[in-house]
Amino acid sequence: MSNTQKFIILIGALIILIGLLWPYISKIPLFRLPGDIVVDKPNFKLFIPITSMIIISVLLTLFFWIIRKFFN
């Protein structure tokens, strides 16, 4: 099996998994976590999702680490 076929199968399995878990994923309060900075003043709103971006970074790092292990 070639690397392209493995990659397409992995992406398909990931899409199916996300689809099955979507009711639970949508309830995660991402971008509303403690540590996310929100400044809301009249005519000005600043939103800096620090905690959410750290969590997304860790998840993406794990995902790409698994993909690298899968293809080597």
mmCIF file as Biopython writes it, N, C-alpha, C and O atoms, coordinates in Angstrom:
data_model
#
loop_
_atom_site.group_PDB
_atom_site.id
_atom_site.type_symbol
_atom_site.label_atom_id
_atom_site.label_alt_id
_atom_site.label_comp_id
_atom_site.label_asym_id
_atom_site.label_entity_id
_atom_site.label_seq_id
_atom_site.pdbx_PDB_ins_code
_atom_site.Cartn_x
_atom_site.Cartn_y
_atom_site.Cartn_z
_atom_site.occupancy
_atom_site.B_iso_or_equiv
_atom_site.auth_seq_id
_atom_site.auth_asym_id
_atom_site.pdbx_PDB_model_num
ATOM 1   N N  . MET A ? 1  ? 0.855   -1.166 0.000  1.0 0.0 1  A 1 
ATOM 2   C CA . MET A ? 1  ? 0.000   0.000  0.000  1.0 0.0 1  A 1 
ATOM 3   C C  . MET A ? 1  ? 0.907   1.236  0.000  1.0 0.0 1  A 1 
ATOM 4   O O  . MET A ? 1  ? 1.852   1.317  0.784  1.0 0.0 1  A 1 
ATOM 5   N N  . SER A ? 2  ? 0.620   2.176  -0.863 1.0 0.0 2  A 1 
ATOM 6   C CA . SER A ? 2  ? 1.460   3.373  -0.982 1.0 0.0 2  A 1 
ATOM 7   C C  . SER A ? 2  ? 1.120   4.392  0.110  1.0 0.0 2  A 1 
ATOM 8   O O  . SER A ? 2  ? 0.085   4.301  0.770  1.0 0.0 2  A 1 
ATOM 9   N N  . ASN A ? 3  ? 2.014   5.355  0.277  1.0 0.0 3  A 1 
ATOM 10  C CA . ASN A ? 3  ? 1.809   6.393  1.291  1.0 0.0 3  A 1 
ATOM 11  C C  . ASN A ? 3  ? 0.568   7.225  1.013  1.0 0.0 3  A 1 
ATOM 12  O O  . ASN A ? 3  ? -0.126  7.636  1.943  1.0 0.0 3  A 1 
ATOM 13  N N  . THR A ? 4  ? 0.285   7.477  -0.258 1.0 0.0 4  A 1 
ATOM 14  C CA . THR A ? 4  ? -0.894  8.263  -0.615 1.0 0.0 4  A 1 
ATOM 15  C C  . THR A ? 4  ? -2.170  7.535  -0.193 1.0 0.0 4  A 1 
ATOM 16  O O  . THR A ? 4  ? -3.100  8.157  0.321  1.0 0.0 4  A 1 
ATOM 17  N N  . GLN A ? 5  ? -2.213  6.227  -0.408 1.0 0.0 5  A 1 
ATOM 18  C CA . GLN A ? 5  ? -3.389  5.461  -0.011 1.0 0.0 5  A 1 
ATOM 19  C C  . GLN A ? 5  ? -3.554  5.464  1.507  1.0 0.0 5  A 1 
ATOM 20  O O  . GLN A ? 5  ? -4.670  5.602  2.008  1.0 0.0 5  A 1 
ATOM 21  N N  . LYS A ? 6  ? -2.464  5.313  2.234  1.0 0.0 6  A 1 
ATOM 22  C CA . LYS A ? 6  ? -2.533  5.353  3.689  1.0 0.0 6  A 1 
ATOM 23  C C  . LYS A ? 6  ? -3.026  6.710  4.179  1.0 0.0 6  A 1 
ATOM 24  O O  . LYS A ? 6  ? -3.826  6.789  5.111  1.0 0.0 6  A 1 
ATOM 25  N N  . PHE A ? 7  ? -2.544  7.777  3.545  1.0 0.0 7  A 1 
ATOM 26  C CA . PHE A ? 7  ? -2.946  9.126  3.938  1.0 0.0 7  A 1 
ATOM 27  C C  . PHE A ? 7  ? -4.431  9.343  3.693  1.0 0.0 7  A 1 
ATOM 28  O O  . PHE A ? 7  ? -5.117  9.909  4.544  1.0 0.0 7  A 1 
ATOM 29  N N  . ILE A ? 8  ? -4.938  8.907  2.553  1.0 0.0 8  A 1 
ATOM 30  C CA . ILE A ? 8  ? -6.359  9.085  2.228  1.0 0.0 8  A 1 
ATOM 31  C C  . ILE A ? 8  ? -7.225  8.269  3.192  1.0 0.0 8  A 1 
ATOM 32  O O  . ILE A ? 8  ? -8.274  8.746  3.625  1.0 0.0 8  A 1 
ATOM 33  N N  . ILE A ? 9  ? -6.808  7.060  3.531  1.0 0.0 9  A 1 
ATOM 34  C CA . ILE A ? 9  ? -7.547  6.244  4.491  1.0 0.0 9  A 1 
ATOM 35  C C  . ILE A ? 9  ? -7.546  6.903  5.864  1.0 0.0 9  A 1 
ATOM 36  O O  . ILE A ? 9  ? -8.572  6.924  6.544  1.0 0.0 9  A 1 
ATOM 37  N N  . LEU A ? 10 ? -6.405  7.440  6.273  1.0 0.0 10 A 1 
ATOM 38  C CA . LEU A ? 10 ? -6.309  8.125  7.566  1.0 0.0 10 A 1 
ATOM 39  C C  . LEU A ? 10 ? -7.214  9.350  7.617  1.0 0.0 10 A 1 
ATOM 40  O O  . LEU A ? 10 ? -7.911  9.558  8.610  1.0 0.0 10 A 1 
ATOM 41  N N  . ILE A ? 11 ? -7.215  10.153 6.575  1.0 0.0 11 A 1 
ATOM 42  C CA . ILE A ? 11 ? -8.078  11.342 6.529  1.0 0.0 11 A 1 
ATOM 43  C C  . ILE A ? 11 ? -9.557  10.932 6.556  1.0 0.0 11 A 1 
ATOM 44  O O  . ILE A ? 11 ? -10.360 11.566 7.241  1.0 0.0 11 A 1 
ATOM 45  N N  . GLY A ? 12 ? -9.917  9.885  5.821  1.0 0.0 12 A 1 
ATOM 46  C CA . GLY A ? 12 ? -11.300 9.396  5.828  1.0 0.0 12 A 1 
ATOM 47  C C  . GLY A ? 12 ? -11.734 8.917  7.195  1.0 0.0 12 A 1 
ATOM 48  O O  . GLY A ? 12 ? -12.837 9.222  7.647  1.0 0.0 12 A 1 
ATOM 49  N N  . ALA A ? 13 ? -10.858 8.158  7.859  1.0 0.0 13 A 1 
ATOM 50  C CA . ALA A ? 13 ? -11.168 7.674  9.210  1.0 0.0 13 A 1 
ATOM 51  C C  . ALA A ? 13 ? -11.305 8.838  10.185 1.0 0.0 13 A 1 
ATOM 52  O O  . ALA A ? 13 ? -12.166 8.821  11.065 1.0 0.0 13 A 1 
ATOM 53  N N  . LEU A ? 14 ? -10.460 9.840  10.026 1.0 0.0 14 A 1 
ATOM 54  C CA . LEU A ? 14 ? -10.539 11.023 10.883 1.0 0.0 14 A 1 
ATOM 55  C C  . LEU A ? 14 ? -11.847 11.779 10.666 1.0 0.0 14 A 1 
ATOM 56  O O  . LEU A ? 14 ? -12.457 12.231 11.635 1.0 0.0 14 A 1 
ATOM 57  N N  . ILE A ? 15 ? -12.284 11.923 9.434  1.0 0.0 15 A 1 
ATOM 58  C CA . ILE A ? 15 ? -13.550 12.608 9.140  1.0 0.0 15 A 1 
ATOM 59  C C  . ILE A ? 15 ? -14.725 11.832 9.729  1.0 0.0 15 A 1 
ATOM 60  O O  . ILE A ? 15 ? -15.646 12.432 10.283 1.0 0.0 15 A 1 
ATOM 61  N N  . ILE A ? 16 ? -14.702 10.505 9.614  1.0 0.0 16 A 1 
ATOM 62  C CA . ILE A ? 16 ? -15.772 9.683  10.192 1.0 0.0 16 A 1 
ATOM 63  C C  . ILE A ? 16 ? -15.787 9.823  11.708 1.0 0.0 16 A 1 
ATOM 64  O O  . ILE A ? 16 ? -16.853 9.957  12.309 1.0 0.0 16 A 1 
ATOM 65  N N  . LEU A ? 17 ? -14.603 9.791  12.332 1.0 0.0 17 A 1 
ATOM 66  C CA . LEU A ? 17 ? -14.512 9.927  13.783 1.0 0.0 17 A 1 
ATOM 67  C C  . LEU A ? 17 ? -15.039 11.279 14.254 1.0 0.0 17 A 1 
ATOM 68  O O  . LEU A ? 17 ? -15.778 11.353 15.236 1.0 0.0 17 A 1 
ATOM 69  N N  . ILE A ? 18 ? -14.666 12.335 13.561 1.0 0.0 18 A 1 
ATOM 70  C CA . ILE A ? 18 ? -15.165 13.670 13.916 1.0 0.0 18 A 1 
ATOM 71  C C  . ILE A ? 18 ? -16.680 13.736 13.748 1.0 0.0 18 A 1 
ATOM 72  O O  . ILE A ? 18 ? -17.375 14.325 14.576 1.0 0.0 18 A 1 
ATOM 73  N N  . GLY A ? 19 ? -17.192 13.131 12.673 1.0 0.0 19 A 1 
ATOM 74  C CA . GLY A ? 19 ? -18.636 13.120 12.449 1.0 0.0 19 A 1 
ATOM 75  C C  . GLY A ? 19 ? -19.394 12.395 13.550 1.0 0.0 19 A 1 
ATOM 76  O O  . GLY A ? 19 ? -20.458 12.840 13.979 1.0 0.0 19 A 1 
ATOM 77  N N  . LEU A ? 20 ? -18.837 11.269 14.007 1.0 0.0 20 A 1 
ATOM 78  C CA . LEU A ? 20 ? -19.496 10.515 15.074 1.0 0.0 20 A 1 
ATOM 79  C C  . LEU A ? 20 ? -19.426 11.233 16.415 1.0 0.0 20 A 1 
ATOM 80  O O  . LEU A ? 20 ? -20.348 11.136 17.226 1.0 0.0 20 A 1 
ATOM 81  N N  . LEU A ? 21 ? -18.339 11.948 16.646 1.0 0.0 21 A 1 
ATOM 82  C CA . LEU A ? 21 ? -18.158 12.626 17.930 1.0 0.0 21 A 1 
ATOM 83  C C  . LEU A ? 21 ? -18.645 14.080 17.923 1.0 0.0 21 A 1 
ATOM 84  O O  . LEU A ? 21 ? -18.530 14.766 18.939 1.0 0.0 21 A 1 
ATOM 85  N N  . TRP A ? 22 ? -19.180 14.558 16.810 1.0 0.0 22 A 1 
ATOM 86  C CA . TRP A ? 22 ? -19.562 15.959 16.693 1.0 0.0 22 A 1 
ATOM 87  C C  . TRP A ? 22 ? -20.534 16.436 17.774 1.0 0.0 22 A 1 
ATOM 88  O O  . TRP A ? 22 ? -20.357 17.550 18.268 1.0 0.0 22 A 1 
ATOM 89  N N  . PRO A ? 23 ? -21.548 15.662 18.172 1.0 0.0 23 A 1 
ATOM 90  C CA . PRO A ? 23 ? -22.435 16.158 19.244 1.0 0.0 23 A 1 
ATOM 91  C C  . PRO A ? 23 ? -21.682 16.479 20.534 1.0 0.0 23 A 1 
ATOM 92  O O  . PRO A ? 23 ? -22.063 17.394 21.264 1.0 0.0 23 A 1 
ATOM 93  N N  . TYR A ? 24 ? -20.620 15.733 20.815 1.0 0.0 24 A 1 
ATOM 94  C CA . TYR A ? 24 ? -19.828 15.982 22.021 1.0 0.0 24 A 1 
ATOM 95  C C  . TYR A ? 24 ? -18.797 17.080 21.796 1.0 0.0 24 A 1 
ATOM 96  O O  . TYR A ? 24 ? -18.535 17.886 22.689 1.0 0.0 24 A 1 
ATOM 97  N N  . ILE A ? 25 ? -18.214 17.109 20.607 1.0 0.0 25 A 1 
ATOM 98  C CA . ILE A ? 25 ? -17.195 18.121 20.286 1.0 0.0 25 A 1 
ATOM 99  C C  . ILE A ? 25 ? -17.796 19.522 20.302 1.0 0.0 25 A 1 
ATOM 100 O O  . ILE A ? 25 ? -17.155 20.469 20.758 1.0 0.0 25 A 1 
ATOM 101 N N  . SER A ? 26 ? -19.017 19.656 19.810 1.0 0.0 26 A 1 
ATOM 102 C CA . SER A ? 26 ? -19.637 20.983 19.733 1.0 0.0 26 A 1 
ATOM 103 C C  . SER A ? 26 ? -19.944 21.565 21.109 1.0 0.0 26 A 1 
ATOM 104 O O  . SER A ? 26 ? -20.150 22.773 21.232 1.0 0.0 26 A 1 
ATOM 105 N N  . LYS A ? 27 ? -19.979 20.730 22.143 1.0 0.0 27 A 1 
ATOM 106 C CA . LYS A ? 27 ? -20.260 21.221 23.495 1.0 0.0 27 A 1 
ATOM 107 C C  . LYS A ? 27 ? -19.006 21.650 24.247 1.0 0.0 27 A 1 
ATOM 108 O O  . LYS A ? 27 ? -19.100 22.179 25.354 1.0 0.0 27 A 1 
ATOM 109 N N  . ILE A ? 28 ? -17.820 21.426 23.650 1.0 0.0 28 A 1 
ATOM 110 C CA . ILE A ? 28 ? -16.572 21.838 24.294 1.0 0.0 28 A 1 
ATOM 111 C C  . ILE A ? 28 ? -16.510 23.362 24.255 1.0 0.0 28 A 1 
ATOM 112 O O  . ILE A ? 28 ? -16.688 23.961 23.195 1.0 0.0 28 A 1 
ATOM 113 N N  . PRO A ? 29 ? -16.259 23.992 25.396 1.0 0.0 29 A 1 
ATOM 114 C CA . PRO A ? 29 ? -16.280 25.463 25.426 1.0 0.0 29 A 1 
ATOM 115 C C  . PRO A ? 29 ? -14.989 26.082 24.893 1.0 0.0 29 A 1 
ATOM 116 O O  . PRO A ? 29 ? -14.400 26.949 25.538 1.0 0.0 29 A 1 
ATOM 117 N N  . LEU A ? 30 ? -14.553 25.638 23.722 1.0 0.0 30 A 1 
ATOM 118 C CA . LEU A ? 30 ? -13.333 26.181 23.142 1.0 0.0 30 A 1 
ATOM 119 C C  . LEU A ? 30 ? -13.553 27.647 22.794 1.0 0.0 30 A 1 
ATOM 120 O O  . LEU A ? 30 ? -14.630 28.017 22.327 1.0 0.0 30 A 1 
ATOM 121 N N  . PHE A ? 31 ? -12.565 28.467 23.014 1.0 0.0 31 A 1 
ATOM 122 C CA . PHE A ? 31 ? -12.585 29.923 22.834 1.0 0.0 31 A 1 
ATOM 123 C C  . PHE A ? 31 ? -13.429 30.629 23.890 1.0 0.0 31 A 1 
ATOM 124 O O  . PHE A ? 31 ? -13.749 31.808 23.738 1.0 0.0 31 A 1 
ATOM 125 N N  . ARG A ? 32 ? -13.789 29.928 24.944 1.0 0.0 32 A 1 
ATOM 126 C CA . ARG A ? 32 ? -14.454 30.525 26.103 1.0 0.0 32 A 1 
ATOM 127 C C  . ARG A ? 32 ? -13.851 29.966 27.378 1.0 0.0 32 A 1 
ATOM 128 O O  . ARG A ? 32 ? -14.544 29.840 28.387 1.0 0.0 32 A 1 
ATOM 129 N N  . LEU A ? 33 ? -12.571 29.631 27.344 1.0 0.0 33 A 1 
ATOM 130 C CA . LEU A ? 33 ? -11.890 29.015 28.479 1.0 0.0 33 A 1 
ATOM 131 C C  . LEU A ? 33 ? -11.292 30.066 29.401 1.0 0.0 33 A 1 
ATOM 132 O O  . LEU A ? 33 ? -11.060 31.202 28.989 1.0 0.0 33 A 1 
ATOM 133 N N  . PRO A ? 34 ? -11.040 29.682 30.663 1.0 0.0 34 A 1 
ATOM 134 C CA . PRO A ? 34 ? -10.299 30.592 31.534 1.0 0.0 34 A 1 
ATOM 135 C C  . PRO A ? 34 ? -8.898  30.810 30.956 1.0 0.0 34 A 1 
ATOM 136 O O  . PRO A ? 34 ? -8.238  29.850 30.559 1.0 0.0 34 A 1 
ATOM 137 N N  . GLY A ? 35 ? -8.459  32.013 30.908 1.0 0.0 35 A 1 
ATOM 138 C CA . GLY A ? 35 ? -7.173  32.336 30.295 1.0 0.0 35 A 1 
ATOM 139 C C  . GLY A ? 35 ? -7.324  32.989 28.943 1.0 0.0 35 A 1 
ATOM 140 O O  . GLY A ? 35 ? -6.375  33.596 28.445 1.0 0.0 35 A 1 
ATOM 141 N N  . ASP A ? 36 ? -8.497  32.882 28.331 1.0 0.0 36 A 1 
ATOM 142 C CA . ASP A ? 36 ? -8.781  33.609 27.098 1.0 0.0 36 A 1 
ATOM 143 C C  . ASP A ? 36 ? -9.127  35.044 27.472 1.0 0.0 36 A 1 
ATOM 144 O O  . ASP A ? 36 ? -10.017 35.279 28.289 1.0 0.0 36 A 1 
ATOM 145 N N  . ILE A ? 37 ? -8.443  35.980 26.891 1.0 0.0 37 A 1 
ATOM 146 C CA . ILE A ? 37 ? -8.587  37.390 27.264 1.0 0.0 37 A 1 
ATOM 147 C C  . ILE A ? 37 ? -9.661  38.043 26.401 1.0 0.0 37 A 1 
ATOM 148 O O  . ILE A ? 37 ? -9.620  37.960 25.174 1.0 0.0 37 A 1 
ATOM 149 N N  . VAL A ? 38 ? -10.619 38.689 27.054 1.0 0.0 38 A 1 
ATOM 150 C CA . VAL A ? 38 ? -11.678 39.417 26.361 1.0 0.0 38 A 1 
ATOM 151 C C  . VAL A ? 38 ? -11.771 40.808 26.974 1.0 0.0 38 A 1 
ATOM 152 O O  . VAL A ? 38 ? -12.005 40.951 28.174 1.0 0.0 38 A 1 
ATOM 153 N N  . VAL A ? 39 ? -11.588 41.826 26.148 1.0 0.0 39 A 1 
ATOM 154 C CA . VAL A ? 39 ? -11.770 43.214 26.566 1.0 0.0 39 A 1 
ATOM 155 C C  . VAL A ? 39 ? -12.950 43.741 25.756 1.0 0.0 39 A 1 
ATOM 156 O O  . VAL A ? 39 ? -12.875 43.861 24.533 1.0 0.0 39 A 1 
ATOM 157 N N  . ASP A ? 40 ? -14.034 44.050 26.451 1.0 0.0 40 A 1 
ATOM 158 C CA . ASP A ? 40 ? -15.250 44.498 25.765 1.0 0.0 40 A 1 
ATOM 159 C C  . ASP A ? 40 ? -15.614 45.892 26.276 1.0 0.0 40 A 1 
ATOM 160 O O  . ASP A ? 40 ? -16.107 46.048 27.393 1.0 0.0 40 A 1 
ATOM 161 N N  . LYS A ? 41 ? -15.368 46.885 25.452 1.0 0.0 41 A 1 
ATOM 162 C CA . LYS A ? 41 ? -15.690 48.278 25.778 1.0 0.0 41 A 1 
ATOM 163 C C  . LYS A ? 41 ? -16.578 48.830 24.662 1.0 0.0 41 A 1 
ATOM 164 O O  . LYS A ? 41 ? -16.672 48.229 23.592 1.0 0.0 41 A 1 
ATOM 165 N N  . PRO A ? 42 ? -17.209 49.934 24.897 1.0 0.0 42 A 1 
ATOM 166 C CA . PRO A ? 42 ? -18.030 50.526 23.837 1.0 0.0 42 A 1 
ATOM 167 C C  . PRO A ? 42 ? -17.176 50.817 22.591 1.0 0.0 42 A 1 
ATOM 168 O O  . PRO A ? 42 ? -16.112 51.427 22.690 1.0 0.0 42 A 1 
ATOM 169 N N  . ASN A ? 43 ? -17.640 50.389 21.459 1.0 0.0 43 A 1 
ATOM 170 C CA . ASN A ? 43 ? -16.988 50.567 20.160 1.0 0.0 43 A 1 
ATOM 171 C C  . ASN A ? 43 ? -15.634 49.863 20.045 1.0 0.0 43 A 1 
ATOM 172 O O  . ASN A ? 43 ? -14.841 50.184 19.160 1.0 0.0 43 A 1 
ATOM 173 N N  . PHE A ? 44 ? -15.370 48.911 20.933 1.0 0.0 44 A 1 
ATOM 174 C CA . PHE A ? 44 ? -14.084 48.209 20.880 1.0 0.0 44 A 1 
ATOM 175 C C  . PHE A ? 44 ? -14.230 46.848 21.552 1.0 0.0 44 A 1 
ATOM 176 O O  . PHE A ? 44 ? -14.731 46.739 22.671 1.0 0.0 44 A 1 
ATOM 177 N N  . LYS A ? 45 ? -13.779 45.811 20.842 1.0 0.0 45 A 1 
ATOM 178 C CA . LYS A ? 45 ? -13.772 44.464 21.424 1.0 0.0 45 A 1 
ATOM 179 C C  . LYS A ? 45 ? -12.462 43.791 21.039 1.0 0.0 45 A 1 
ATOM 180 O O  . LYS A ? 45 ? -12.121 43.715 19.858 1.0 0.0 45 A 1 
ATOM 181 N N  . LEU A ? 46 ? -11.734 43.305 22.026 1.0 0.0 46 A 1 
ATOM 182 C CA . LEU A ? 46 ? -10.469 42.618 21.817 1.0 0.0 46 A 1 
ATOM 183 C C  . LEU A ? 46 ? -10.594 41.219 22.397 1.0 0.0 46 A 1 
ATOM 184 O O  . LEU A ? 46 ? -10.984 41.052 23.553 1.0 0.0 46 A 1 
ATOM 185 N N  . PHE A ? 47 ? -10.264 40.219 21.597 1.0 0.0 47 A 1 
ATOM 186 C CA . PHE A ? 47 ? -10.364 38.832 22.020 1.0 0.0 47 A 1 
ATOM 187 C C  . PHE A ? 47 ? -9.050  38.139 21.701 1.0 0.0 47 A 1 
ATOM 188 O O  . PHE A ? 47 ? -8.650  38.075 20.539 1.0 0.0 47 A 1 
ATOM 189 N N  . ILE A ? 48 ? -8.366  37.613 22.730 1.0 0.0 48 A 1 
ATOM 190 C CA . ILE A ? 48 ? -7.101  36.900 22.560 1.0 0.0 48 A 1 
ATOM 191 C C  . ILE A ? 48 ? -7.261  35.523 23.202 1.0 0.0 48 A 1 
ATOM 192 O O  . ILE A ? 48 ? -7.211  35.406 24.427 1.0 0.0 48 A 1 
ATOM 193 N N  . PRO A ? 49 ? -7.453  34.474 22.389 1.0 0.0 49 A 1 
ATOM 194 C CA . PRO A ? 49 ? -7.714  33.132 22.931 1.0 0.0 49 A 1 
ATOM 195 C C  . PRO A ? 49 ? -6.427  32.371 23.277 1.0 0.0 49 A 1 
ATOM 196 O O  . PRO A ? 49 ? -6.093  31.394 22.607 1.0 0.0 49 A 1 
ATOM 197 N N  . ILE A ? 50 ? -5.712  32.800 24.301 1.0 0.0 50 A 1 
ATOM 198 C CA . ILE A ? 50 ? -4.411  32.210 24.638 1.0 0.0 50 A 1 
ATOM 199 C C  . ILE A ? 50 ? -4.554  30.736 25.031 1.0 0.0 50 A 1 
ATOM 200 O O  . ILE A ? 50 ? -3.871  29.885 24.462 1.0 0.0 50 A 1 
ATOM 201 N N  . THR A ? 51 ? -5.405  30.427 25.970 1.0 0.0 51 A 1 
ATOM 202 C CA . THR A ? 51 ? -5.564  29.044 26.442 1.0 0.0 51 A 1 
ATOM 203 C C  . THR A ? 51 ? -6.065  28.134 25.333 1.0 0.0 51 A 1 
ATOM 204 O O  . THR A ? 51 ? -5.581  27.012 25.186 1.0 0.0 51 A 1 
ATOM 205 N N  . SER A ? 52 ? -7.019  28.601 24.559 1.0 0.0 52 A 1 
ATOM 206 C CA . SER A ? 52 ? -7.559  27.792 23.476 1.0 0.0 52 A 1 
ATOM 207 C C  . SER A ? 52 ? -6.498  27.494 22.424 1.0 0.0 52 A 1 
ATOM 208 O O  . SER A ? 52 ? -6.443  26.381 21.900 1.0 0.0 52 A 1 
ATOM 209 N N  . MET A ? 53 ? -5.656  28.472 22.111 1.0 0.0 53 A 1 
ATOM 210 C CA . MET A ? 53 ? -4.610  28.252 21.117 1.0 0.0 53 A 1 
ATOM 211 C C  . MET A ? 53 ? -3.548  27.281 21.622 1.0 0.0 53 A 1 
ATOM 212 O O  . MET A ? 53 ? -2.986  26.525 20.830 1.0 0.0 53 A 1 
ATOM 213 N N  . ILE A ? 54 ? -3.261  27.286 22.922 1.0 0.0 54 A 1 
ATOM 214 C CA . ILE A ? 54 ? -2.304  26.317 23.481 1.0 0.0 54 A 1 
ATOM 215 C C  . ILE A ? 54 ? -2.862  24.905 23.351 1.0 0.0 54 A 1 
ATOM 216 O O  . ILE A ? 54 ? -2.138  23.984 22.973 1.0 0.0 54 A 1 
ATOM 217 N N  . ILE A ? 55 ? -4.142  24.730 23.663 1.0 0.0 55 A 1 
ATOM 218 C CA . ILE A ? 55 ? -4.768  23.410 23.553 1.0 0.0 55 A 1 
ATOM 219 C C  . ILE A ? 55 ? -4.778  22.942 22.102 1.0 0.0 55 A 1 
ATOM 220 O O  . ILE A ? 55 ? -4.454  21.786 21.829 1.0 0.0 55 A 1 
ATOM 221 N N  . ILE A ? 56 ? -5.144  23.818 21.168 1.0 0.0 56 A 1 
ATOM 222 C CA . ILE A ? 56 ? -5.153  23.453 19.750 1.0 0.0 56 A 1 
ATOM 223 C C  . ILE A ? 56 ? -3.746  23.114 19.281 1.0 0.0 56 A 1 
ATOM 224 O O  . ILE A ? 56 ? -3.572  22.179 18.499 1.0 0.0 56 A 1 
ATOM 225 N N  . SER A ? 57 ? -2.745  23.844 19.734 1.0 0.0 57 A 1 
ATOM 226 C CA . SER A ? 57 ? -1.360  23.570 19.365 1.0 0.0 57 A 1 
ATOM 227 C C  . SER A ? 57 ? -0.918  22.190 19.840 1.0 0.0 57 A 1 
ATOM 228 O O  . SER A ? 57 ? -0.266  21.459 19.095 1.0 0.0 57 A 1 
ATOM 229 N N  . VAL A ? 58 ? -1.261  21.832 21.065 1.0 0.0 58 A 1 
ATOM 230 C CA . VAL A ? 58 ? -0.897  20.517 21.594 1.0 0.0 58 A 1 
ATOM 231 C C  . VAL A ? 58 ? -1.591  19.413 20.804 1.0 0.0 58 A 1 
ATOM 232 O O  . VAL A ? 58 ? -0.968  18.404 20.473 1.0 0.0 58 A 1 
ATOM 233 N N  . LEU A ? 59 ? -2.873  19.592 20.499 1.0 0.0 59 A 1 
ATOM 234 C CA . LEU A ? 59 ? -3.603  18.576 19.737 1.0 0.0 59 A 1 
ATOM 235 C C  . LEU A ? 59 ? -3.033  18.414 18.331 1.0 0.0 59 A 1 
ATOM 236 O O  . LEU A ? 59 ? -2.879  17.289 17.856 1.0 0.0 59 A 1 
ATOM 237 N N  . LEU A ? 60 ? -2.719  19.520 17.659 1.0 0.0 60 A 1 
ATOM 238 C CA . LEU A ? 60 ? -2.133  19.421 16.321 1.0 0.0 60 A 1 
ATOM 239 C C  . LEU A ? 60 ? -0.749  18.790 16.352 1.0 0.0 60 A 1 
ATOM 240 O O  . LEU A ? 60 ? -0.394  18.032 15.450 1.0 0.0 60 A 1 
ATOM 241 N N  . THR A ? 61 ? 0.037   19.095 17.381 1.0 0.0 61 A 1 
ATOM 242 C CA . THR A ? 61 ? 1.354   18.481 17.521 1.0 0.0 61 A 1 
ATOM 243 C C  . THR A ? 61 ? 1.225   16.974 17.672 1.0 0.0 61 A 1 
ATOM 244 O O  . THR A ? 61 ? 1.966   16.225 17.036 1.0 0.0 61 A 1 
ATOM 245 N N  . LEU A ? 62 ? 0.293   16.517 18.505 1.0 0.0 62 A 1 
ATOM 246 C CA . LEU A ? 62 ? 0.066   15.080 18.664 1.0 0.0 62 A 1 
ATOM 247 C C  . LEU A ? 62 ? -0.412  14.441 17.362 1.0 0.0 62 A 1 
ATOM 248 O O  . LEU A ? 62 ? 0.026   13.345 17.010 1.0 0.0 62 A 1 
ATOM 249 N N  . PHE A ? 63 ? -1.302  15.116 16.655 1.0 0.0 63 A 1 
ATOM 250 C CA . PHE A ? 63 ? -1.833  14.602 15.397 1.0 0.0 63 A 1 
ATOM 251 C C  . PHE A ? 63 ? -0.718  14.418 14.377 1.0 0.0 63 A 1 
ATOM 252 O O  . PHE A ? 63 ? -0.627  13.363 13.748 1.0 0.0 63 A 1 
ATOM 253 N N  . PHE A ? 64 ? 0.129   15.427 14.203 1.0 0.0 64 A 1 
ATOM 254 C CA . PHE A ? 64 ? 1.201   15.316 13.222 1.0 0.0 64 A 1 
ATOM 255 C C  . PHE A ? 64 ? 2.277   14.333 13.664 1.0 0.0 64 A 1 
ATOM 256 O O  . PHE A ? 64 ? 2.927   13.720 12.817 1.0 0.0 64 A 1 
ATOM 257 N N  . TRP A ? 65 ? 2.481   14.167 14.965 1.0 0.0 65 A 1 
ATOM 258 C CA . TRP A ? 65 ? 3.414   13.179 15.466 1.0 0.0 65 A 1 
ATOM 259 C C  . TRP A ? 65 ? 2.922   11.769 15.130 1.0 0.0 65 A 1 
ATOM 260 O O  . TRP A ? 65 ? 3.706   10.909 14.728 1.0 0.0 65 A 1 
ATOM 261 N N  . ILE A ? 66 ? 1.609   11.541 15.298 1.0 0.0 66 A 1 
ATOM 262 C CA . ILE A ? 66 ? 1.021   10.242 14.965 1.0 0.0 66 A 1 
ATOM 263 C C  . ILE A ? 66 ? 1.116   9.984  13.468 1.0 0.0 66 A 1 
ATOM 264 O O  . ILE A ? 66 ? 1.433   8.868  13.056 1.0 0.0 66 A 1 
ATOM 265 N N  . ILE A ? 67 ? 0.847   10.991 12.651 1.0 0.0 67 A 1 
ATOM 266 C CA . ILE A ? 67 ? 0.956   10.822 11.198 1.0 0.0 67 A 1 
ATOM 267 C C  . ILE A ? 67 ? 2.390   10.473 10.809 1.0 0.0 67 A 1 
ATOM 268 O O  . ILE A ? 67 ? 2.607   9.601  9.967  1.0 0.0 67 A 1 
ATOM 269 N N  . ARG A ? 68 ? 3.369   11.144 11.413 1.0 0.0 68 A 1 
ATOM 270 C CA . ARG A ? 68 ? 4.767   10.867 11.091 1.0 0.0 68 A 1 
ATOM 271 C C  . ARG A ? 68 ? 5.125   9.431  11.487 1.0 0.0 68 A 1 
ATOM 272 O O  . ARG A ? 68 ? 5.831   8.747  10.747 1.0 0.0 68 A 1 
ATOM 273 N N  . LYS A ? 69 ? 4.649   8.973  12.637 1.0 0.0 69 A 1 
ATOM 274 C CA . LYS A ? 69 ? 4.892   7.591  13.059 1.0 0.0 69 A 1 
ATOM 275 C C  . LYS A ? 69 ? 4.218   6.595  12.120 1.0 0.0 69 A 1 
ATOM 276 O O  . LYS A ? 69 ? 4.765   5.524  11.854 1.0 0.0 69 A 1 
ATOM 277 N N  . PHE A ? 70 ? 3.034   6.942  11.618 1.0 0.0 70 A 1 
ATOM 278 C CA . PHE A ? 70 ? 2.256   6.072  10.750 1.0 0.0 70 A 1 
ATOM 279 C C  . PHE A ? 70 ? 2.941   5.868  9.402  1.0 0.0 70 A 1 
ATOM 280 O O  . PHE A ? 70 ? 2.889   4.773  8.842  1.0 0.0 70 A 1 
ATOM 281 N N  . PHE A ? 71 ? 3.584   6.912  8.874  1.0 0.0 71 A 1 
ATOM 282 C CA . PHE A ? 71 ? 4.182   6.844  7.548  1.0 0.0 71 A 1 
ATOM 283 C C  . PHE A ? 71 ? 5.642   6.410  7.562  1.0 0.0 71 A 1 
ATOM 284 O O  . PHE A ? 71 ? 6.211   6.187  6.494  1.0 0.0 71 A 1 
ATOM 285 N N  . ASN A ? 72 ? 6.259   6.284  8.703  1.0 0.0 72 A 1 
ATOM 286 C CA . ASN A ? 72 ? 7.670   5.850  8.750  1.0 0.0 72 A 1 
ATOM 287 C C  . ASN A ? 72 ? 7.790   4.436  9.225  1.0 0.0 72 A 1 
ATOM 288 O O  . ASN A ? 72 ? 8.899   3.911  9.325  1.0 0.0 72 A 1 
#
